[in-house]
Amino acid sequence: MSKQYILLGSAINAHSADIFSLAVTNKHLLSASGSPALKVHAIQDTEFPLVQSIDGAHPLGCHHVVTDGSGTRAVSAGFAGDLKVWSCVDGHWSADKAATANLASARVWAIALSYDGMYLAGVSSNGNIGVWDLDSGEQIRNHETKNSFGTCIDLSPDGRLIASGHENGSVYVFSTESGRMPYSVTGLVKPVRAVAFSPGSRILAAAGNSKVILLYDTASGEQIGTLSGHEAWVVSLSWSFTGEYLLSSSFDGKVKVWNIETKACVSTQAQNDQVVWSTKWFVKSVNGKSDAFAMAGADKNILFYREASG
């Protein structure tokens, strides 16, 4: 059964370069690009206005930005290898200089922030995975892998697991409690470009150059599903808040919505054939709450969609 989504609004030329990463809170959408500034849009306003531009955040641009569950903390990773920590107070984002200084020696590519905002996980170009306490700056975990570039990472919402995807096509899963790797998963063409845990932490989705999305049971590592339909690399994954649907974006210029129960694509959105680097679900309060999502990429625009029946 298909679902209909309508275009609610857009931020045209939101950045002067490719938009590589989106992050959401209950009030804001943060966007990062090849330009130095981070941008903040209000997602509950019907016009999705730009409410803040954090100019000069990353001099060489930014490839990842992540937020915590309360929407009060964010971390961004720049192309110069710089990590920045941000705090939101009364709707305004500002630099957390102490927490940023604590991460000065961290050298990672992809990042993930725990739901409570206390811990940052990052995977590096040599494949190692580190976990840091943001308040103390202490590195509390260092997981070694097979020396393959770490392209993506995620922390399970329940805080028990870390998953990282790598250039060699592997996905490594580590326990945050024991520090051990209960399993690694295979089946993807290298490299892996996106990993994402479901809200209930029961399913891990992974995708990349294979053009398909594989679903794994997090308890066993067993593959439990395949989502096929993209015509090029899959570069971004985002779970709906109920875990019923999964968003994916691709080099084919399309964003797809997948029904996890039926393993079927129920909606496809495409504005052009340029790569969509990032897509994220958010909750939009229009006639009551409804599922909505944002998408952004090489065209430098941010598009906002809402379910038509919402």
C-alpha positions as CSV (number, residue, x, y, z in Angstrom):
1,M,0.0,0.0,0.0
2,S,1.5,3.3,-1.1
3,K,1.7,6.5,1.0
4,Q,1.4,10.0,-0.3
5,Y,3.7,12.8,0.8
6,I,3.2,16.5,-0.1
7,L,5.9,19.2,-0.4
8,L,5.4,21.5,2.5
9,G,8.2,24.0,1.8
10,S,11.8,24.4,0.8
11,A,14.9,26.3,1.6
12,I,16.4,27.2,-1.8
13,N,20.1,27.6,-1.9
14,A,20.3,27.0,1.8
15,H,24.1,26.5,1.5
16,S,26.6,27.6,-1.1
17,A,27.9,24.0,-1.5
18,D,26.6,20.4,-1.3
19,I,24.6,19.7,1.9
20,F,26.1,16.6,3.3
21,S,24.3,16.1,6.6
22,L,21.0,16.9,8.4
23,A,20.1,16.5,12.1
24,V,16.8,17.2,13.8
25,T,15.4,18.2,17.2
26,N,11.7,18.8,18.1
27,K,12.2,22.4,17.0
28,H,15.1,22.7,14.6
29,L,16.7,21.2,11.6
30,L,20.5,21.6,11.5
31,S,22.3,21.3,8.1
32,A,26.0,21.0,7.3
33,S,27.7,21.4,4.0
34,G,31.0,22.1,2.2
35,S,30.7,25.7,3.2
36,P,31.9,27.0,6.6
37,A,28.5,27.7,8.2
38,L,26.0,25.4,10.0
39,K,22.4,26.5,9.3
40,V,19.4,26.1,11.6
41,H,15.8,26.1,10.4
42,A,12.7,26.1,12.5
43,I,10.6,23.0,11.6
44,Q,7.4,23.9,13.3
45,D,6.9,27.2,11.5
46,T,5.0,26.8,8.2
47,E,7.7,28.7,6.3
48,F,10.6,26.7,7.7
49,P,12.6,29.9,8.2
50,L,16.3,30.2,8.8
51,V,16.6,31.1,12.5
52,Q,20.3,30.9,12.9
53,S,23.5,30.7,10.8
54,I,26.6,29.6,12.7
55,D,29.1,31.3,10.5
56,G,32.7,30.0,10.5
57,A,31.8,26.8,12.3
58,H,34.1,24.8,10.2
59,P,36.5,26.7,7.9
60,L,36.8,23.9,5.4
61,G,33.2,22.8,5.6
62,C,31.4,20.1,7.6
63,H,30.5,16.5,6.6
64,H,28.6,15.3,9.7
65,V,26.3,16.9,12.3
66,V,24.4,14.9,14.9
67,T,22.0,15.8,17.8
68,D,20.9,14.2,21.0
69,G,17.4,13.1,22.0
70,S,16.5,16.2,24.0
71,G,17.6,18.6,21.3
72,T,20.0,20.5,23.6
73,R,23.3,19.2,22.3
74,A,24.9,18.7,18.9
75,V,28.3,17.7,17.5
76,S,29.7,18.5,14.1
77,A,32.7,17.1,12.2
78,G,34.6,19.2,9.7
79,F,36.8,18.4,6.7
80,A,39.8,19.7,8.6
81,G,39.4,17.0,11.2
82,D,37.9,19.4,13.7
83,L,35.1,18.3,16.0
84,K,32.8,21.0,17.5
85,V,30.3,20.6,20.4
86,W,27.2,22.9,20.4
87,S,24.6,23.6,23.1
88,C,21.0,24.9,22.6
89,V,19.6,27.3,25.3
90,D,16.3,29.1,24.7
91,G,16.3,28.1,21.1
92,H,19.8,29.5,20.3
93,W,22.8,27.3,19.5
94,S,26.3,28.3,20.7
95,A,29.7,26.7,21.0
96,D,30.4,24.5,24.0
97,K,34.1,25.5,24.2
98,A,35.0,23.2,27.2
99,A,33.5,20.1,25.6
100,T,35.0,21.0,22.2
101,A,38.5,21.3,23.9
102,N,38.0,17.9,25.4
103,L,37.8,16.4,21.9
104,A,40.8,18.2,20.5
105,S,42.8,15.0,20.2
106,A,40.0,12.9,18.7
107,R,40.5,12.2,15.0
108,V,37.4,10.6,13.5
109,W,35.3,10.8,10.3
110,A,31.8,9.7,11.0
111,I,30.1,10.4,14.4
112,A,27.1,9.4,16.5
113,L,25.8,11.0,19.7
114,S,24.1,9.0,22.4
115,Y,20.4,9.7,23.1
116,D,21.2,11.4,26.4
117,G,23.9,13.5,24.8
118,M,26.6,12.3,27.2
119,Y,28.7,10.2,24.8
120,L,30.1,10.6,21.4
121,A,31.1,7.7,19.2
122,G,33.4,8.1,16.2
123,V,35.0,6.0,13.6
124,S,38.3,6.9,12.0
125,S,40.1,6.5,8.7
126,N,42.1,3.6,10.1
127,G,38.8,1.9,11.1
128,N,39.2,2.3,14.9
129,I,36.1,3.3,16.9
130,G,36.4,5.6,19.9
131,V,33.8,6.6,22.5
132,W,34.2,9.7,24.5
133,D,32.5,11.2,27.6
134,L,31.7,14.7,26.4
135,D,31.7,16.3,29.8
136,S,35.1,14.9,31.0
137,G,36.7,14.3,27.6
138,E,37.8,10.9,28.7
139,Q,38.0,8.3,26.0
140,I,36.2,5.3,27.5
141,R,36.3,2.8,24.6
142,N,38.7,2.1,21.7
143,H,37.6,-0.7,19.4
144,E,40.0,-1.9,16.8
145,T,38.7,-3.3,13.5
146,K,40.5,-4.5,10.4
147,N,42.2,-1.2,9.4
148,S,39.5,-0.2,6.9
149,F,38.2,3.4,6.5
150,G,35.2,3.9,8.8
151,T,32.5,5.6,6.6
152,C,29.5,5.6,9.0
153,I,28.5,4.8,12.6
154,D,25.5,4.7,14.8
155,L,24.6,4.1,18.5
156,S,21.6,2.1,19.4
157,P,18.9,4.2,21.1
158,D,19.1,1.9,24.2
159,G,22.8,2.6,24.4
160,R,23.9,-1.1,24.3
161,L,25.4,-1.3,20.8
162,I,27.6,0.5,18.4
163,A,27.6,-0.3,14.6
164,S,30.1,1.0,12.1
165,G,30.3,0.6,8.4
166,H,33.6,0.4,6.5
167,E,35.2,0.8,3.1
168,N,35.8,-2.9,2.9
169,G,32.1,-3.7,3.0
170,S,32.0,-4.9,6.6
171,V,29.7,-3.8,9.4
172,Y,31.1,-4.3,12.9
173,V,28.9,-4.3,16.0
174,F,30.3,-3.8,19.5
175,S,28.7,-4.0,22.9
176,T,29.1,-0.8,24.9
177,E,29.0,-2.7,28.1
178,S,31.6,-5.4,27.5
179,G,33.6,-3.7,24.8
180,R,33.4,-6.9,22.8
181,M,32.2,-7.5,19.3
182,P,29.4,-10.0,19.4
183,Y,29.3,-10.3,15.6
184,S,30.1,-8.6,12.4
185,V,27.8,-8.7,9.4
186,T,28.4,-9.2,5.7
187,G,26.5,-9.3,2.4
188,L,27.1,-5.7,1.3
189,V,29.2,-4.6,-1.7
190,K,32.0,-2.3,-0.5
191,P,31.9,0.3,0.8
192,V,29.1,0.6,3.4
193,R,27.8,4.2,3.5
194,A,25.0,4.2,6.1
195,V,24.1,2.2,9.2
196,A,21.1,3.0,11.4
197,F,19.5,1.3,14.4
198,S,15.7,1.1,14.7
199,P,14.0,3.1,17.6
200,G,13.5,-0.1,19.6
201,S,17.2,-1.1,18.9
202,R,16.0,-4.5,17.5
203,I,16.9,-4.0,13.9
204,L,20.1,-2.6,12.2
205,A,19.8,-1.3,8.7
206,A,22.9,-1.0,6.5
207,A,23.4,0.1,2.9
208,G,26.0,1.4,0.5
209,N,27.3,0.8,-3.0
210,S,25.3,-2.4,-3.3
211,K,22.2,-0.3,-3.9
212,V,20.2,-2.4,-1.6
213,I,19.4,-2.0,2.1
214,L,19.9,-5.0,4.4
215,L,18.2,-5.5,7.7
216,Y,19.7,-7.4,10.6
217,D,18.4,-8.7,13.9
218,T,20.6,-7.0,16.5
219,A,20.3,-9.9,19.0
220,S,21.8,-12.5,16.6
221,G,23.3,-10.6,13.6
222,E,21.1,-12.6,11.3
223,Q,19.9,-11.0,8.1
224,I,16.1,-10.6,8.2
225,G,15.3,-8.6,5.2
226,T,16.4,-6.9,1.9
227,L,15.0,-3.6,0.5
228,S,15.6,-3.2,-3.2
229,G,14.7,-0.4,-5.5
230,H,17.4,2.3,-5.6
231,E,19.4,2.6,-8.9
232,A,22.6,3.9,-7.3
233,W,24.6,4.0,-4.0
234,V,22.5,4.4,-0.9
235,V,24.1,7.1,1.2
236,S,21.7,7.9,4.1
237,L,19.2,6.1,6.3
238,S,16.7,7.4,8.8
239,W,14.0,5.4,10.9
240,S,10.6,6.8,11.6
241,F,9.9,7.4,15.3
242,T,7.7,4.3,15.5
243,G,10.1,2.1,13.6
244,E,7.4,1.2,11.1
245,Y,9.2,3.0,8.2
246,L,12.7,3.6,7.0
247,L,13.9,6.5,4.8
248,S,16.7,6.1,2.4
249,S,18.5,8.6,0.0
250,S,20.7,7.8,-2.9
251,F,23.0,8.9,-5.6
252,D,20.1,8.3,-8.0
253,G,18.5,11.5,-6.7
254,K,15.6,9.7,-4.9
255,V,14.3,9.4,-1.4
256,K,12.3,6.3,-0.7
257,V,10.0,5.4,2.2
258,W,10.0,1.7,3.1
259,N,7.4,-0.3,5.0
260,I,9.5,-2.5,7.3
261,E,6.7,-5.1,7.9
262,T,6.1,-5.7,4.1
263,K,9.7,-4.8,3.0
264,A,8.1,-2.7,0.2
265,C,8.8,0.8,-1.0
266,V,5.6,2.8,-0.3
267,S,6.7,6.2,-1.6
268,T,9.4,7.8,-3.8
269,Q,10.3,11.5,-3.9
270,A,12.7,13.0,-6.5
271,Q,13.2,16.6,-7.5
272,N,16.1,16.0,-9.9
273,D,18.8,13.5,-10.6
274,Q,21.4,15.0,-8.2
275,V,22.6,13.0,-5.2
276,V,20.6,13.4,-2.0
277,W,23.3,13.2,0.6
278,S,21.0,13.2,3.7
279,T,17.4,12.6,4.7
280,K,15.8,12.8,8.1
281,W,12.4,12.2,9.7
282,F,10.9,14.8,12.0
283,V,7.6,15.4,13.7
284,K,5.6,18.2,12.1
285,S,2.7,19.7,14.1
286,V,0.1,20.4,11.4
287,N,-3.5,19.6,12.4
288,G,-1.9,17.4,15.1
289,K,1.4,15.6,14.9
290,S,2.3,13.8,11.7
291,D,5.4,12.2,10.2
292,A,7.5,14.5,8.0
293,F,10.9,14.4,6.5
294,A,13.6,16.6,5.1
295,M,16.0,15.9,2.2
296,A,19.1,17.7,1.0
297,G,22.1,17.2,-1.2
298,A,24.1,18.4,-4.2
299,D,21.4,20.9,-5.4
300,K,22.1,22.9,-2.2
301,N,18.4,23.0,-1.3
302,I,16.4,21.6,1.7
303,L,13.0,20.2,0.9
304,F,10.4,19.4,3.5
305,Y,7.6,16.8,3.0
306,R,4.7,15.7,5.2
307,E,2.4,12.7,4.9
308,A,-0.7,13.8,3.0
309,S,-3.2,12.2,5.5
310,G,-1.5,13.9,8.5
